[in-house]
Amino acid sequence: MSLEFLVASAVAVLVSGGIYLALRGRTFQVVLGLTLTSYAVNLFLFAIGRLIVDRPPLYAKDAMAHADPLPQALVLTAIVITFGMTALTVILSLRSFLESGSDQVDGLAQPDEEDAA
């Protein structure tokens, strides 16, 4: 198996898990889904740099052969943005829970099993 296949598979698993959780009904699961999707984007951005196994990072004398620093800078920026987005989403979901008394995304409480019977 190649390294590209493993990274692509990891991105696919993170994206599918993130979308599944983001479409759930509870706010905490939505927060986890958005975070997983952000991790998938970070891994994808890191992978577009260069994936070479068993080679030193600097193997040529000219400056053009160096690894591209742009994906690494994008990943660091995305990590900071993800942290801020996650903090904001947690605060909004906590505020919604305190005001509505439910952790459902639509704000409606789940019907009790006793009421349904």
N, C-alpha and C positions, 0 to 999 in steps of 0.2 A: 504494500500500500504506500502511496506517495504522501508526502506531507501536505500537498495541496488538497488531496481528497479528504484527509483527516480534518483539516481546518474548515473546508467547505461543509463537511458533515456536522461539525460542531456549530457552525453558524446556522445551518438548517435546523438543528435540534433546538438551539436557543430561540430562533425566530418562531418556530412552531409552538414551543412552550410558552413564549411570551404572548403570542396572539391568543392562544387558548386561555391563558390566565386573564388577559385584558378583556376578554369577552364574557367573563364570569359576572355574577350578580353582586358580589360583595366587594367593597372598596379596597380592602387589603389585598385581595387577589388581583385587582386591577393595578394597584401600585407595584406588586411583584411582577406582573406581566410587562408593564412599561419598563421596569428595571432590567428584566431579562432581554427585552428587545434592544435596549440601549447597550447591554453587554455584547449582543450579537453584532451591532453596528461597530462597536469598538474593535472587536476581533476581526471584522471584515476590513476596517481601515488599516489595522496593523498588518493584515495579510497582504494588502496590495503593495506594501513596501518591497520586500524581497524575502522569499522563503528558500534558503539554501542550507543544506545540512552538511556538516563536516568541512566547512570552509571558514577561515577567519573573516571577520567583517571587513577588514581592509586588506585586499589582496593585490591591488594594482598601485602603481606609483602616482598616477595622475589623479586629480581631484574628481574627475567625472566617474570614476569607478566606485566611489563611496556609496554606501547605502543612502537611499533617498530619505532625508530627515522630515519631509513634509508629512507622511503618514504618521510618524511618531508624534509630531507636534499636534496633528489633528486628534490623535487618540488622547493625548494629555488634556487638550481643550475639551474634548467630549466627556472625559471623566468628570471634570469640574462642572460642566453643564448638567450631566446626569445627576450628580450629587445635589445640585440646586433644584432640579426638577423633582427629584424624589422627595426632598424636604418639603417643597411647596405642596406636592400632592398628598403627602402624609398629613400636613397641617390642614389642608382643605377637607380631607376625608374625616379627620378628627372633629373639625368644626361642624361638618354635616352630621356626624353621629351625635354630637352634643345637642344640636338643634332639633333633629328629627327623631332621635331615639332609636334609630335603625342604622345598620351598616350596609344596607342595600344601596345600590347605585341609584335607583329611582327614588329612594327616600321613603318607600313604603315598607311597613313592617311585614314580616312573614306571618301568614295566618298560623295560629297555634293548631296543633293536632287535636286539641280538645274541642276547639270551635268547629273544626271540619267534621267531627263525628256526631 
